[in-house]
């Protein structure tokens, strides 16, 4: 697969990486040495207990030492325990890299909001590493330690790796909590503009404005829900809850994908995506994309059907006509189903309340969302309203195609070498950014919260605010050049060319491949 490397060149999997490893080790030398010395001396080091580096043998007699930040974690008895013991207890526990923590008292004060609930009652190592990169987060975790998991092969012990630690160090200033309500003000101002646009488009019949701008509002609302659930609006908790409620209603059809189960426990599909990013067999975003039957085949792992031989002819009608009609019918069915549930007798009052809230959310989205525009059917002739809606969805599919597809343009191949790569290298090899050079395009992209244009930075630091993503991108480019790492970008029009290239390539019937081969 043709891969563009805008900084640092293409990474050859067979090329020795001694120079890169030496550069990283020299930059991280103090950290690595301090962790090793702590382990060898038999005393628990800071990294050993909170995730910088780990040793397989945990010294249960280790005492806590001041980490140099002026904060000394509380003295707690460290004992060996099992997952069975924790599951039978009434503690609100999680396990990070083999160490058990009772975080019940910390949940109301967690800066990331309800995201912490996704780690309760299970091994939360991967999601903790994905969203926490500062020393402060590790110190806050250490205070709640109650023991360690003894002799369990299912726990995650691997540390984040030297490359990840070094990149975290370089962007640490951008990973800290916001010192002002910048993200909140941007979201509120943009939503006010959405209200005005909705009034003009739905009730006043501004047809061309509707068709030409509905794509922007659809992407903004989706990205707003995404940002709210990643803790982006954390400066003012009250405002964050309000924005989350608004975006949840206007994008109710994807709420479960982002938020997960209503009880707040377990990982949603989106957070699973961040834990197993770009892993073909485990990332939910990838398994649905490549494993199911699709009208358009885009990857060798996607099963080939006879009709795929014609996909280079019908792919645009499928995207611009078939998919929009399917989405409208799916929403109509969801609204009818939600209304039908209100007619069924509930077991208790709380259940009926949940049904009413769910039905109201579905119908409000159908009325107000730029993807469905139900309100316009109340003010305009239905034929006109339907025609404008289908036209706006077709334009949105075309305009947003590079945004929606850029993260899939460089799908990783299945192979042992890829599975053994460090997380940072794997992400840089398999993720691509969308390059914005026009000032107006950059502004619109910012107001869409960089939803898909800066995927590399978002995959490496999911908790990084959208207001800091472009600044972090500049630092990351410099680091990739210095450490000889790939950094891949595509221009907006180049992305269209890449998509067309893949459509034509995978329209051909593949030759017989050996069992388990994933080569493209």
Legacy VTK file of the C-alpha trace (Angstrom):
# vtk DataFile Version 3.0
C-alpha trace
ASCII
DATASET POLYDATA
POINTS 520 float
0.000 0.000 0.000
1.335 3.405 -0.957
2.047 5.336 2.224
2.852 9.034 2.377
5.362 10.041 5.017
5.429 13.783 5.421
7.976 13.774 8.225
10.630 11.213 8.829
10.066 9.081 5.729
8.476 5.659 5.365
9.175 3.197 8.134
10.552 -0.055 6.766
9.696 -2.944 9.071
12.946 -4.725 8.189
15.183 -1.717 8.778
17.208 -1.689 12.025
16.022 0.924 14.504
19.162 1.197 16.633
19.596 4.919 15.987
16.018 5.645 16.991
16.235 3.449 20.066
19.496 5.085 21.105
17.988 8.560 20.721
14.973 7.675 22.807
17.030 5.972 25.498
19.326 8.980 25.784
16.316 11.289 26.121
14.612 9.007 28.648
17.797 7.787 30.329
17.173 9.322 33.731
13.673 7.911 33.923
14.734 4.421 32.876
17.720 4.326 35.219
15.727 5.527 38.200
13.116 2.830 37.630
15.722 0.092 37.281
17.626 1.208 40.340
14.427 1.193 42.369
13.620 -2.322 41.246
17.091 -3.664 41.860
17.307 -2.190 45.340
14.183 -4.027 46.432
12.229 -0.854 47.154
9.157 0.103 45.174
9.902 2.923 42.762
7.423 5.556 41.675
7.255 4.142 38.146
6.982 0.618 39.493
3.779 1.412 41.316
2.013 3.787 38.950
2.961 2.688 35.501
6.174 4.238 34.180
8.118 0.958 34.197
7.270 -2.327 35.872
8.911 -5.404 37.225
7.282 -8.791 37.293
8.143 -9.352 40.964
6.306 -6.979 43.280
7.967 -6.271 46.619
5.070 -6.292 49.064
7.261 -4.866 51.823
7.991 -1.736 49.799
7.211 1.538 51.555
6.046 4.685 49.859
8.584 7.436 49.378
8.129 11.082 48.542
8.168 11.415 44.766
9.680 14.870 44.752
6.469 16.730 44.001
5.753 17.646 47.609
2.965 15.054 47.824
3.463 11.893 49.818
0.886 9.116 49.195
-0.837 7.723 52.253
0.669 4.687 53.926
-1.521 1.690 53.113
-1.121 -2.009 53.831
-0.132 -3.731 50.603
-1.429 -7.268 50.343
-1.802 -9.951 47.716
-5.327 -10.497 46.470
-7.212 -12.052 43.592
-9.850 -10.869 41.149
-12.325 -13.227 42.835
-11.727 -11.508 46.179
-12.266 -8.069 44.659
-15.436 -9.121 42.815
-16.946 -10.428 46.060
-16.073 -7.234 47.945
-18.198 -4.093 48.018
-15.285 -1.883 46.973
-15.354 0.274 43.863
-12.094 -1.141 42.626
-9.977 -1.206 39.533
-6.681 -2.847 38.624
-3.902 -0.896 36.911
-0.860 -2.875 35.813
-1.365 -5.577 38.424
-2.014 -3.198 41.333
-5.468 -2.909 42.914
-7.024 0.439 43.821
-10.185 1.420 45.684
-11.256 4.644 43.949
-14.745 4.987 45.400
-13.947 8.221 47.266
-12.283 9.703 44.190
-15.123 9.145 41.687
-17.034 12.386 42.514
-13.811 14.402 42.143
-12.469 12.772 38.980
-11.519 15.555 36.511
-12.555 13.353 33.577
-16.090 12.961 34.895
-17.925 9.657 34.472
-15.193 8.103 32.345
-13.667 6.610 35.511
-16.739 4.381 35.894
-15.622 2.474 32.790
-12.676 1.090 34.795
-14.637 -0.004 37.860
-14.698 -3.746 38.462
-12.115 -4.698 35.823
-8.545 -4.276 34.614
-8.401 -0.622 33.596
-4.740 -0.469 32.549
-5.297 0.220 28.855
-7.887 2.942 29.262
-5.888 4.557 32.096
-2.766 4.709 29.935
-4.752 6.109 27.022
-6.190 9.017 29.016
-3.551 9.841 31.653
-0.091 11.118 30.849
0.845 13.503 33.668
2.672 12.860 36.948
-0.292 14.324 38.831
-2.625 11.587 37.568
-0.242 8.863 38.696
0.139 10.433 42.142
-3.622 10.674 42.545
-3.891 6.959 41.699
-1.172 5.836 44.142
-3.079 7.215 47.112
-5.875 4.674 46.596
-3.767 1.526 46.359
-4.994 -1.407 48.430
-2.870 -4.284 47.133
-1.713 -6.198 44.102
-3.068 -9.104 42.070
-1.167 -12.284 42.823
-0.323 -14.817 40.079
-2.949 -13.927 37.473
-2.032 -14.313 33.816
-4.851 -12.003 32.665
-3.497 -8.793 34.148
-1.701 -6.212 32.012
1.836 -5.578 33.282
3.492 -3.919 30.310
4.442 -0.281 30.799
3.667 2.434 28.258
7.124 2.187 26.670
9.970 4.662 26.320
8.714 6.242 23.121
5.331 6.947 24.625
6.866 8.363 27.787
9.119 10.649 25.781
6.285 11.950 23.591
4.140 12.454 26.696
6.956 14.505 28.217
7.127 16.748 25.170
3.414 17.589 25.119
2.879 17.541 28.883
1.998 21.236 28.914
-0.942 20.620 26.586
-2.160 17.581 28.550
-2.841 19.575 31.705
-6.336 20.716 32.590
-7.553 23.817 30.796
-7.012 27.111 32.623
-10.028 28.725 30.988
-13.421 27.876 29.459
-12.168 28.127 25.881
-13.680 24.830 24.708
-16.984 25.611 26.420
-17.239 29.063 24.845
-16.490 27.678 21.373
-19.169 24.989 21.778
-21.815 27.382 23.120
-21.175 30.009 20.424
-21.305 27.383 17.676
-24.549 25.903 19.041
-26.111 29.385 19.029
-25.197 29.653 15.346
-26.760 26.213 14.823
-30.046 27.453 16.298
-30.060 30.366 13.853
-29.182 28.110 10.910
-31.932 25.648 11.884
-34.524 28.429 12.008
-33.566 29.743 8.582
-33.167 26.302 6.970
-36.156 24.492 8.466
-38.825 27.168 8.870
-37.821 29.935 6.447
-36.863 27.629 3.598
-33.325 28.845 2.883
-32.751 25.894 0.585
-29.235 26.510 -0.683
-27.889 27.366 2.757
-29.415 24.129 3.986
-27.859 22.030 1.236
-24.415 23.651 1.373
-23.961 23.779 5.181
-25.831 20.824 6.700
-22.647 18.720 6.413
-20.844 21.134 8.757
-23.532 21.000 11.420
-23.859 17.222 11.227
-20.113 16.850 11.777
-20.033 19.463 14.553
-22.778 17.746 16.555
-21.139 14.320 16.218
-17.752 15.743 17.228
-19.361 17.665 20.102
-20.737 14.468 21.644
-17.358 12.823 21.109
-15.538 15.732 22.799
-17.953 15.862 25.747
-17.522 12.154 26.513
-13.737 12.498 26.310
-13.917 15.134 29.062
-13.175 18.075 26.777
-15.457 20.545 28.588
-14.021 19.895 32.051
-13.381 23.484 33.179
-16.997 24.041 34.252
-18.707 20.759 35.272
-22.194 22.287 35.101
-21.621 23.522 31.547
-20.121 20.144 30.600
-23.235 18.311 31.780
-25.445 20.729 29.845
-23.418 20.393 26.642
-23.352 16.614 27.007
-27.140 16.591 27.337
-27.615 18.776 24.249
-25.214 16.813 22.070
-26.668 13.517 23.356
-30.147 14.523 22.189
-29.033 15.864 18.804
-26.908 12.734 18.163
-28.971 10.170 20.045
-28.500 7.487 17.376
-24.753 7.195 18.136
-24.942 7.792 21.902
-24.575 4.120 22.771
-21.508 3.796 20.528
-19.757 6.637 22.365
-21.153 6.231 25.888
-21.837 2.515 26.218
-24.323 0.945 28.592
-26.590 3.232 30.622
-25.217 1.937 33.945
-21.879 3.618 33.178
-19.879 0.393 33.529
-17.770 -1.411 30.987
-16.169 0.052 27.873
-18.231 1.499 25.044
-17.304 0.550 21.496
-15.575 3.892 21.079
-13.402 3.460 24.162
-12.609 -0.089 23.042
-11.443 1.550 19.819
-9.034 3.708 21.847
-7.752 0.732 23.831
-7.154 -1.457 20.730
-6.692 1.314 18.168
-6.225 0.148 14.560
-5.989 -3.543 15.478
-7.844 -5.294 12.684
-9.202 -8.158 14.772
-10.010 -6.199 17.953
-10.770 -2.554 17.142
-14.607 -2.269 16.789
-14.174 0.467 14.180
-12.116 -1.920 12.073
-13.971 -5.211 12.554
-17.219 -3.748 11.222
-15.419 -2.003 8.395
-13.542 -5.017 7.043
-15.324 -8.120 8.291
-18.916 -7.573 7.220
-20.524 -7.606 3.801
-20.290 -4.139 2.278
-21.353 -2.720 -1.056
-17.884 -1.224 -1.403
-14.840 -3.400 -0.719
-11.906 -1.390 0.619
-9.499 -3.902 2.164
-8.164 -7.423 1.455
-9.790 -8.715 4.651
-13.215 -7.608 3.384
-14.886 -10.628 1.676
-15.070 -10.253 -2.098
-18.452 -10.703 -3.801
-19.285 -10.822 -7.502
-20.915 -7.379 -7.424
-17.664 -5.824 -6.178
-16.314 -6.118 -9.725
-18.646 -3.208 -10.590
-18.035 -1.089 -7.498
-15.937 1.468 -9.371
-19.165 2.282 -11.278
-21.771 2.226 -8.508
-19.743 3.419 -5.483
-20.865 7.073 -5.694
-24.595 6.247 -6.070
-24.277 3.889 -3.090
-22.656 6.580 -0.950
-24.826 9.502 -2.072
-28.221 7.797 -2.531
-28.435 4.318 -1.005
-26.761 5.156 2.304
-28.800 8.344 2.957
-32.093 6.560 2.214
-31.063 3.679 4.477
-30.199 6.115 7.292
-33.570 7.879 6.987
-35.514 4.603 7.076
-33.471 3.413 10.061
-34.266 6.618 11.976
-37.962 6.350 11.090
-38.021 2.762 12.360
-36.257 3.789 15.595
-38.791 6.557 16.247
-41.723 4.195 15.643
-40.169 1.565 17.906
-39.585 4.116 20.687
-43.229 5.239 20.441
-44.437 1.633 20.429
-42.593 0.899 23.677
-44.630 3.590 25.404
-47.766 1.504 24.802
-46.383 -1.539 26.628
-47.077 -1.868 30.384
-43.959 -1.155 32.499
-42.767 -3.199 35.446
-42.133 -0.066 37.513
-42.393 3.706 37.297
-38.656 4.175 36.670
-38.847 1.978 33.582
-41.672 4.091 32.133
-39.678 7.246 32.795
-36.695 5.797 30.918
-38.944 4.886 27.980
-40.334 8.422 27.797
-36.851 9.940 27.896
-35.609 7.570 25.221
-38.593 8.224 22.955
-38.268 11.994 23.447
-34.563 11.836 22.531
-35.248 9.903 19.328
-38.023 12.249 18.210
-36.120 15.421 19.108
-33.138 14.228 17.085
-35.396 13.376 14.147
-36.920 16.859 14.289
-33.810 18.988 14.905
-30.780 17.113 13.564
-29.413 18.323 10.194
-29.218 14.661 9.212
-33.025 14.202 9.430
-34.622 17.696 9.499
-38.065 16.525 10.592
-39.051 20.065 11.560
-38.800 21.228 7.945
-41.606 18.793 7.018
-43.883 20.792 9.339
-43.255 24.081 7.499
-42.542 23.100 3.890
-44.318 20.831 1.376
-43.170 17.290 2.073
-41.802 16.733 -1.451
-39.689 19.870 -1.230
-38.519 19.043 2.286
-37.586 15.490 1.311
-35.766 16.619 -1.831
-33.727 19.223 0.084
-32.944 16.669 2.801
-31.696 14.044 0.345
-29.661 16.657 -1.542
-28.069 17.929 1.683
-27.195 14.380 2.776
-25.633 13.629 -0.623
-23.489 16.779 -0.407
-22.532 15.892 3.167
-21.421 12.402 2.122
-19.124 13.841 -0.546
-17.707 16.761 1.466
-17.053 14.664 4.583
-15.702 11.640 2.724
-12.015 12.473 3.411
-12.826 13.174 7.077
-14.703 9.896 7.491
-12.227 7.785 5.535
-8.788 9.234 6.283
-8.295 7.099 9.395
-9.011 3.981 7.276
-6.808 4.907 4.334
-3.762 3.218 5.860
-5.233 0.091 7.361
-2.559 -2.013 9.079
-1.815 -5.458 7.747
-2.125 -8.550 9.900
1.321 -9.763 10.868
3.429 -10.783 13.818
5.823 -7.875 13.327
3.003 -5.347 13.655
1.657 -6.999 16.791
5.063 -6.727 18.489
5.606 -3.051 17.695
5.435 -0.473 20.441
2.059 1.275 20.665
3.396 4.624 19.434
5.072 3.148 16.336
1.982 1.096 15.477
-0.231 4.187 15.676
2.108 6.302 13.577
2.322 3.564 10.936
-1.405 2.940 10.692
-2.968 6.385 11.224
-3.120 9.344 8.867
-4.009 13.005 9.366
-5.944 15.212 6.988
-3.818 18.225 6.101
-5.575 21.622 6.117
-3.750 24.512 4.424
-6.608 26.932 3.692
-7.378 29.335 6.625
-11.155 28.970 6.155
-10.842 25.176 6.072
-8.783 25.304 9.281
-11.411 27.444 10.998
-14.250 25.121 10.011
-12.177 22.124 11.077
-11.564 23.764 14.474
-15.287 24.395 14.918
-15.841 20.714 14.113
-13.434 20.008 17.006
-10.853 18.441 14.633
-13.185 15.426 14.541
-11.071 13.333 12.161
-8.400 15.617 10.740
-5.864 15.136 13.576
-6.369 11.439 14.238
-2.709 10.709 15.053
-2.665 13.095 18.000
-6.119 12.006 19.157
-5.158 8.328 19.093
-1.972 8.978 21.079
-3.659 11.319 23.588
-7.457 10.753 23.654
-7.909 13.130 26.601
-6.130 16.015 24.849
-8.514 18.936 24.312
-9.377 19.826 20.723
-8.129 23.345 21.488
-4.602 21.935 21.884
-4.520 19.311 19.135
-2.931 21.483 16.436
-0.216 22.742 18.794
0.544 19.189 19.880
0.687 18.238 16.198
3.573 20.647 15.592
5.556 19.186 18.490
4.828 15.648 17.338
6.052 16.367 13.795
9.339 17.679 15.193
9.714 14.643 17.463
9.012 12.245 14.585
11.758 13.839 12.482
14.216 13.721 15.379
13.415 10.128 16.364
13.042 8.861 12.769
9.386 7.972 13.185
6.748 8.139 10.427
4.224 10.970 10.449
1.628 10.598 7.706
-0.628 13.278 6.239
-2.855 13.548 3.196
-4.255 16.677 1.603
-8.029 16.978 1.226
-8.007 16.332 -2.529
-5.301 13.684 -2.185
-7.672 11.785 0.114
-10.260 11.595 -2.689
-7.580 10.189 -4.977
-6.607 7.603 -2.377
-10.213 6.499 -1.914
-10.715 6.127 -5.687
-7.460 4.173 -5.911
-8.625 1.735 -3.239
-12.072 1.333 -4.810
-10.508 0.367 -8.132
-7.829 -1.858 -6.575
-10.224 -3.941 -4.470
-12.855 -4.234 -7.185
-10.670 -6.897 -8.748
-11.229 -10.484 -7.722
-8.323 -11.381 -5.400
-6.008 -14.251 -6.110
-6.087 -17.202 -3.763
-4.151 -16.287 -0.623
-2.540 -18.597 1.828
-4.504 -19.199 5.001
-4.205 -16.305 7.446
-2.562 -13.938 5.010
-3.538 -10.292 5.315
-1.279 -8.814 2.681
-2.841 -6.126 0.580
LINES 1 521
520 0 1 2 3 4 5 6 7 8 9 10 11 12 13 14 15 16 17 18 19 20 21 22 23 24 25 26 27 28 29 30 31 32 33 34 35 36 37 38 39 40 41 42 43 44 45 46 47 48 49 50 51 52 53 54 55 56 57 58 59 60 61 62 63 64 65 66 67 68 69 70 71 72 73 74 75 76 77 78 79 80 81 82 83 84 85 86 87 88 89 90 91 92 93 94 95 96 97 98 99 100 101 102 103 104 105 106 107 108 109 110 111 112 113 114 115 116 117 118 119 120 121 122 123 124 125 126 127 128 129 130 131 132 133 134 135 136 137 138 139 140 141 142 143 144 145 146 147 148 149 150 151 152 153 154 155 156 157 158 159 160 161 162 163 164 165 166 167 168 169 170 171 172 173 174 175 176 177 178 179 180 181 182 183 184 185 186 187 188 189 190 191 192 193 194 195 196 197 198 199 200 201 202 203 204 205 206 207 208 209 210 211 212 213 214 215 216 217 218 219 220 221 222 223 224 225 226 227 228 229 230 231 232 233 234 235 236 237 238 239 240 241 242 243 244 245 246 247 248 249 250 251 252 253 254 255 256 257 258 259 260 261 262 263 264 265 266 267 268 269 270 271 272 273 274 275 276 277 278 279 280 281 282 283 284 285 286 287 288 289 290 291 292 293 294 295 296 297 298 299 300 301 302 303 304 305 306 307 308 309 310 311 312 313 314 315 316 317 318 319 320 321 322 323 324 325 326 327 328 329 330 331 332 333 334 335 336 337 338 339 340 341 342 343 344 345 346 347 348 349 350 351 352 353 354 355 356 357 358 359 360 361 362 363 364 365 366 367 368 369 370 371 372 373 374 375 376 377 378 379 380 381 382 383 384 385 386 387 388 389 390 391 392 393 394 395 396 397 398 399 400 401 402 403 404 405 406 407 408 409 410 411 412 413 414 415 416 417 418 419 420 421 422 423 424 425 426 427 428 429 430 431 432 433 434 435 436 437 438 439 440 441 442 443 444 445 446 447 448 449 450 451 452 453 454 455 456 457 458 459 460 461 462 463 464 465 466 467 468 469 470 471 472 473 474 475 476 477 478 479 480 481 482 483 484 485 486 487 488 489 490 491 492 493 494 495 496 497 498 499 500 501 502 503 504 505 506 507 508 509 510 511 512 513 514 515 516 517 518 519
